[in-house]
């Protein structure tokens, strides 16, 4: 028998505006300008103050002021009921905090910098480079199609990771070209002669051998080719003693051959990878200056113009206000205008709220890690987690996390990601809590100072850290080593 019951439950839900506010908070300074442009395109009631450049040519940063402001975690004011408002006092509707203080400055206004046009970079991909070389060869139509298929199967690293059988099948079913695996291999050898050296290799060993074969003949090169051809497994495991014994090589000969191999490129296509060949420039969101021991925090206010309500929408309000006999179409127009102006007001307020929340959070981080910002010494960093900052700022942990995500601060000692300052705690033998970052720093120093012919094992590193007073387990050392991208001892070994 079906029983119906009533149950009272309390649930907390975020309004659509709160969700948008949190998304806006997460946007870094580098992408804020694009976000504002999207809003300007979608809302005609939002406008840029055209007099801003002339009136504010020197204001570049928003200084931190510990003033009261509505918490970012609070719910925005409810929207007005447009449908039941037949008599509108339009003049009072426009009188708001944005009339007197609708200027929240975001960036510097260097006219020369703003008028500067960003050039469009034309990139040449690896496949473009290989196809251009293909055009210089005298091949018949079938050979050319096969070569094109091979080039199209080469990945961005420069490797051909598809089986020859699969390429032969693709040629038959997709290109209507019937050939043999042997013919595809023959054309592949031609493609492997293209620049950059190593392109078209099917594995790392073949890639390195293709590069060695182009080097001038020398005893060390011949030794390097012999090592890769017949003893690649021993070389990859760094069993240099076994290699010297089997090949009857002296240590200088072995060292010279290994040096040649280690200078080769394991990813020949990397030079044409647009995501890795160019430096990613970081735009800091905050600036911290040390003024005789007093830290001064400012917010980078670039990339965001001053926003206000569109003057044309204000004029439309005034014209509707003068019209005493409003038709149903006039009321619909008023409804549309009010919706757009409300959205514009909310976005301006959201930007202000974003800037204020960023400053409050960064100020808490700055005070918590004050010793580091004064000295620049990483060992002075205190253990700090998101909850520590959330407790100081009286914000939710998720809000602090969004501030820390993809944000950077510029100091006298370099530019750091905000996540750099967050770390868990570990305990020394004296019972003192220290940041795990300090342990990682000592671990890196131990690895850098080790003998490369006899690298330190994780157990040896653990014992050295314990001798220095850091009470850590071997598995913890292994975890920190992996986080620092330090390979195991066997792979750090050199001749």
N, C-alpha and C positions, 0 to 999 in steps of 0.2 A: 504494500500500500504506500502510495506516494505521500509524504508529509511535507507541508510547506511551513517554513520557519522564517522569522525575521531576525536579522542580525545587524547590529550597529557597529560600523567599522570606521576608524579614522585613518585617512590616507592623505599623504602630502603630494601634491602635484605641482609641477612648474607650469606657469602660464606661458603662452607663446612668446610674450615679450621678455620674460625672464630667460627663456632659452636663447633668444637672439642676443640678449645682453651678455650672456656667458660666452657665446660664440665670438662676439665682438671683443671681449676681454682677452680671448686667446690669440687674436690676430697680432702678430709682431709689427713693429714700426715699418719694416720693409714692405709689408703688404697692406698697410692701413690706407695708403693713398688709393689703391685699386678698389678697396672696399667702399671708400667714400664716393669714388666715381660711379660705382654700381648704384649706390643709393641716389646720387644726383640724377642719373639717367632714368631711374624708376619713379622718382617723385619730383614733379615740376614745382612743387611748393618749396622745395629746398634749394637754396641758392648760395653762391659764393660771394662774399663781400668784395666788390670790385675795388673799393677804396682801401682795402687792407694793405696792399703792397706799398702804397704811397704813405700811409699813416704809420706803418709798423715795419720799417725796413731793418731794424736792428734786433727785434725780439726773436730769439732762436730757441730758447729753452724755457720750460715751465719749472720754476723752482718749487721745492717741496715746502708746503706750509701745513702744519698740523692743525687744520681747522675742521670743525664739525661738518659732516656731510652725511646724507642718507646712505646707509650701508648698502653695498652692492648686492647683498643677499636678500634684501627686503623686496617685497613685491611692488611693482610700479603702481601708480595711482590708477584706479579703474577708469575705463573709457567712458565718455559722456554718452547719454542716450540721445542719439540724433533724431530718432523718429518722433519723439514727443515734444520737440522744441519748436513750437510754431512762431514764437516771438523771440527773435534773436537780438541780443544787445551786442552787435558786432564790434563796436569800438572797445567795450570792456573785454570782449573775448580776445582781442589782439593785445590788450595790455597784460603783459606777463613778465616774468623775470627775464625773458629774452629781449624785451623792448629796451630795458635799461642795461642788461648785461648779457647780450647775445653774442659777445665776442670772447671766445675761448681760443687763445692763440696756439697754434700747433707747430708751426715750422718757421724757419728763417725765410726771408723774402728777398733773397738776392736775385734781382731782375735778370742779371746776366746768366745765373744758374738756371732760372726757370725758363728762359728763352732758348736755352741750349737744346739742340735736337740730338737725341740719341741715335747714333748710326746703326743701321741694320747689318748685322754680321752675316756673311755668306760662308757657310761651313761646307767643307768637302768631306763626305763620309768615306769610310773604308771601301764600301761597295762602288762608290763613284770613282775612287782612285783605281781600283782594280779593273773596272769596266773601261776606263780611259786607256789603260795599258793593253787591254784586250784588243782595242781598236787599232793598235799599231802592228798587230800580227797578221800574217797572211794565212788565214784559215778558210776552209770551205764552209758552206752554209751549215752542214751538220756539225762540224767541229765547233763552229761559233756558238751554236745552240747549246751544245754540251757544256762548253766553257761558261756560258751565261748561267746555266743551271747550277754548275758547281759554285760559281761566285755568289749566286743567290742563296746558296745553302751554307755559306760561311757566316759564322756569328760575329758579333761585334768585337770579340777578343781576337779574331783572326783564325779561329779553329773551324775545321770541317768535322762536325760531330755527327753527321748523318752517314749511314752505311752506304757503301758503293752500290749495293744491290737496290737500296731504296731510291737512289738517284737514277739508276737505270730504269726502274719501274716508273718513276715520275716522268721521265723522258718519253716513255712509251704511251702512258695513259693521258698525260696532260699536253705534251708537245707533239705527239704522234711521230716521235723519232725512235726508231728501233735500232738499238746498238747493244754492245756487249760490255760486261764489267771491265774487261781488259782495255777496251777503247776509252772508257771513262777514266780508268787509272792513268792511261797515257796522257789524256788531256789534263788530268789533275797535276801530273808532273810539270806540265807547261805552266799552269797557274801558280805552282809552288815556286817558280822562278821569278814571279812578280815581286815588286817591293810593296810593303816592307818584308824583310827576310823572315821566314818562319810562317808566312801566311799559307793557309790551306793544310796545315798539319792536322793530323787526326788525334794526336795526344801530345803531351809535354815533351816526351823523349824525341819524337819526330820533329817537333818545333825547334828544339835546341840543336838537333843535328843539322837541320836545314840552314841554321844560322852559322854553325861551325864550318860547313862546307863552303861558305862564301869568304871565309877568312883566308889571308895569305898563308901558304904552306909554311909550317914551322913544327919542330919536334913537339912542343907543348900542345899545339892544335891537334896533331895526330894522336897524342896521348888522350886528350879530351874526347876525341871522337871514339877512340877505343873504349874508354870508360863508359860512355853513354850507350854504345852499341852492345857491349857484352857484359857490362857490370852496372847497369842502371839501378838495380835494386839495392846493391851495396852502397852506391853513391847516394841514393835518396835517403838511406838510413844512416849516412855519415860514418860508415865503417871504413875509415881511411886506412887504418892499420892493415886490415885484410886486403884492401886494394893494393897497397904498396907491396905487400908480401906476394900476392898473386902476379902482379905485373912487374915485380922486381924493380921498383922505382925507389929512388932516394927521396927523402922528405922535400928538398927544394923542387925536384921535378914534379912531385905530386902537388905541391902547393901552387906551382905555376899553372898546372892544368886546371886545378879547381878554381883558381882566380879567373881564368878565361871563361869557364862555364858560368860562374856566378855573375859575370858581367853581361850575360845574354839576357834577352827580353822574354819572359815567360808568356807575355800577352802582346803579341806584335800589333794587334789592332788598337791598343790603348791610345796611341797617338792620334787616332781619329775619333775617339770617344769624347763627345762634347760635354758629357757630364763629369769627366775626370781630368780633362786636359787644361781646364781653366780654373783659376783660383776663385773660390766662392767668397766674395767680399761680405763681411758681416756689418750690418748697420746697428750700432748699439741703441738700445731703448732708454738707457740711463747713463748719466755721467756722475762720477764721484770724484771730488777734488779734496785734497788734503791741505787745508789752510792752517798751517802751524798747529797741527794736531786736532783741528776742528774739521770734521767731515761735512762737506756740502753736497747735497744730492739734488740733481736736476733731471728733469725728464726731457728726452730728445723729442722736440716738438716739430720735427721735419715731416714732410710728405703729407701733411694734412692742412688744407686751407681753412680759413675762418668760415663758419657756416652761419646762415641766418635764414629767415623766412623770405621767400621771393616777394619783391616789391610789387610785381604784377598781381600776385594773389591778394596782397593787401588792398590794392586799388579795386579789385573785384569785390572784396568785402564791402568797401566803402560805397561802391555803386549800388550794391544790393541793399545796403542800409538806407540809402536815399529813396529807394523804390518802395512806396507804401503799399501798393497793390501787387502783392506777390502772387504769381501764378504757381501752379503745381510744378511747372518746369523750373521756375526760379528756385523753389524749395529743394528740388532735386539737385540743382547746381550748388546751392548752399551746402547741402549734405555732402556732396563730393568735395567741395573746397575745404570744409571742416575736417573731413577725414584725412585729406592730404596734409593740411596744416598740423593736425594732431600728430601724424606720422613724422613730419619734419621736426616738430618740437621734441618728440620722443627721441629721435636720432641725435639731435644736438645734445640733449640731456644725457643720452647713453654715452656719447663721446666724452662728455665732461666726467661722467661717473667712471668710465674706463680709466681716464687719466688719473683721477683721484685714487682709485683703487690700486693702480700700479704704483703710485708714489707711496701710499701707506704700506704696501707689502714690501717694496724695496727698502724703505726706511727701516722696517723691522729687521730685514736681513742685514742691512748695513750696521745697525746697532748690535745685533747678535754677533756678527763677525768683525767687530770694530778693530780688533788687533791686526787682522789680516789687511784691512783696507788702509791702515796706517803704516804697517811695516812691509807688506807684500810677501811675508814669509808664510808658505803654505803649512808649515808645521804649527802655526798659531791658529789654524782653523779649528773651531769647536765642533763637536758632533751636533748635527742639526737635522731635524726631520720636518716634514710638512706640518705636523701637529704643533711643533714649537712656534712656528710663525702664525699658525691659525689661532693659537691661544693668545698671542700678543696682540694681534689685529682684531680679534673677536670675529673672525670670518670663518666660513666653512673651509674644510681641508680641500675640497674640490676647487674652490675659488683660488686658493693659494697655488694649487697645482696648475691651474690655467694661466696664472701670472708667470709662473716659473717656466712654463713650456715655451720654447722657441724665443726666449728673451735673452738679451745680452746687456752687460754693463761694462762701460769703459772706465778703467782706473789708470792711475799713474804707472801701474805695473803690467798693463796689458788689458785686453778685452776678454771677458769671461762669460760663459753661459751661466745663467742663474742656477741651473742644475749642478754646476760645479761646487756650489757652496753647501749642498745638501749631502750629508753622509751619516752613516750609522756610527755607533760608538763601540769601542773595544776597551778592555781594561788592561792596565799594566800590572806588573808584579806588586807595585806599591798601592794598587787599588784605585789609581787615578784613571778617569775616563778620558780617552783621546779619540780623535776622529780616525776612521779607517783610512782616510786619505793619507794620513801621516804614515801609517803602516805600509801602504802601497808605495809611497815615496821612498821609504827606506828599502823596500824590496827591490825597486828599480835600481837604486844605487848599488845594492849588493850584486845584482845581475850584471850591471855595467862594469863593475870592478873585478868580476870573476876571470879566471883563466879560460880563454876560449878553447884551449886544447883539452881542458878538463872542467867542463861547466858544472855548476852546483846543482845537485838534485833537489827536489822539493823538500826532502827530509833534511838535507844539509842547510837549505835556506831557512827552514823552520828552526833548527838549532841555533843558527846565527841570530835570528830575530829574538829568540828566547834569551840568548846571552845579552842582547841589548835592552832587555826588560819588557819586550812585547809578548804577552801571553797569548799565542795563537796556535791553532792545531795545524797539522800538515794539510788536511783537506781545505782549510781556510786559505793557506798559502797557495794551494793549487787554484782555488777560485779567484783569488786576487791576481795571480799570474795570468790567468785566462782573460780577466777583465782588462789587464794592461797589454793584451795581445803579445805576451812573451811566450814563445814556444817552449816545449819541454827541453830538458837538458840535452837529450840526444840530438835534437834538431838545431841546437845552438853551438854544437861542436864544430870547430874549425881546425885546419891542419896547423 
